[in-house]
Amino acid sequence: MRRSGTLARQVLLVRVGRRDAELHGVTDVLPEPRYQDRPRRRYGLRRFHRTGMETIAPVAPLVGPVTVNPPVAPTPVPAASTVTPAPLLPGERTPARRMKFALVNACTLASLLLGINAIFVAMQGEVRLAALLLIACVAFDGLDGALARKLGVSSPFGAQMDSLADMCSFGLAAPVVVYASLAGSAPQPPVAAALVAACAAIRLARFNVSPNDGRFFSGVPTTMAAAVLALMVVIGMPVPGAVQIAGVALLAFTMVSSFPYAKLARLVKLPPWVWLAPVVGALIDVRLTFGLIVVGYLISGPVLWVRQRRTVV
């Protein structure tokens, strides 16, 4: 009862003191000195005066910011390319050089168009005419390279054009002519035609990435292989169909071989008496002479290869 009475008396004094202070303009009214420290001790009010009231901000843990959906960086806009395309005709672009360049590429396109027509003619059954068109392809193919070197307009564009034309004329037209000539007289002519096409593609691709050797070919070139096949059709070699298939397969494999074969420029420089024997033989028996020349040329590759190996050792 005493405690409750004391608390009620204190509350009454505080209210009365506040009211008197408002009436008389007094700013600080203290309760009776006797009860000044008792409430603070009882309710622990002294600790608020000792420590003070401070606003403490929450401290975040030492971790990086976590985002559920991180922003996506904008795709950088590529700068304008400063690479300029290579010119088709390197060097001075005068009207005269452009006409020479056009003439060389016209020969390449002529070889391409003749190869396409050889395919159409062979499909119609005119095999010998198709073989003659194939021989014309060989002539234009040799002409464009000779003119490019003679006129000084050789270019990477011309080399790529020549390779594509060779694939059409000697990688597609020649197998079609071979198939048309062997159909009905030899076993499995599609296999022989496909073998020629595949080996011609490999031979041309390897030629484009291989270093140029001025003395020898690495394998029989597609131009010469197509010429041999076309001449076989024109001459009409009197051999069984199985032997013809074997000869076509042998010629196809020599295209992808690594045997060195002499270029035509080196053969032309041979002494004149060397050419006398083929000419006389052609007058006697053209088929036998042609067969001996082809076999001799194919054998020359392995012979030169063995000779080079012995020289190195």
C-alpha positions, 0 to 999 in steps of 0.5 A: 500500500505504501508503494502504491501510495508513493507512486500515485503521489509522484504522478500527482506532483508531476501533473500539478507541477507541469500545470503550474509551470504552464501557468507561471512560465517555468520551464523546469519543475522538479518533484519533491527532493525526497523522491527524486532518486527513488523512481530512477533506481527502481525502474532503471532510469539512471542507465539511460542518462549514463549511456545516452540514446544513440541511433545505431544504423544496422551494419551489413555483412561483408558480402558483395551485392547480390542481384537476382537478375543481373543486368545484361551488358549491351552488345558492343556495336562493331566498328566499321571494317577497315579491310578492303577487298583484294583487287581482281587484277593486282598492279596497274589498272590500265585499259590495256591490262584490263583487256589482257586480263579479260582475254585470259579469263575468257579462255578460262570460261571457254574451257568451262563452257566446253566442259559443260557442253561435253556433258550434254553431248555425252548424255545424248550418246555422241561420245566421240564428239564429247571427247573432242570437246574435252580435248578442246577444254585441255587446249584452252586450259593450257592457253589461259595459263600461258597467256597470263604469264606472257601478258603479265596479268597473273592473279589469285583470282585467275588461279581460283577461276582456273581451278574451278573450271578444271573441276567442271571440265576434268573433274565432272565432264571427263568422268561423264565421258568415261561412263558414256564410253564404257557403258554396256561394254565394261563392268561397273562403269559408274565406279570408274567414273566416280573414282576419276571425279574423286581423285580429280577433286583431291588433286586440284585441292592439293595443288592449290595448297602445295608449293609450286615446283617449276620442274615436276608435278606431284602426281599426274595433273588433271589436265593430262589425265583428261586428255589421255581419257579423251584420246582413248575414246577418240582413238578407240583402244581395242582392249577388253572392258575390264582392262579399260576399267583397270587403266582408268583406275590406274590413271585416277590413282596416279593423280593423287600419288606423290610421284614426280612427273615432268611438266610439258615445258621440260618435255618440249625441251627434249632433243628432237631425235627423241620425238622422232620415234613417236612420230614414226610410230604414230604413222605405223600404228597410232593406237599402239604408239599412244598406249606406249607413250601413256604407259611410259609416262606413268612409269616415269613417275615411280622411276624418278621417285626412286632416283630422287630417294637414292640421291638424297640417301 
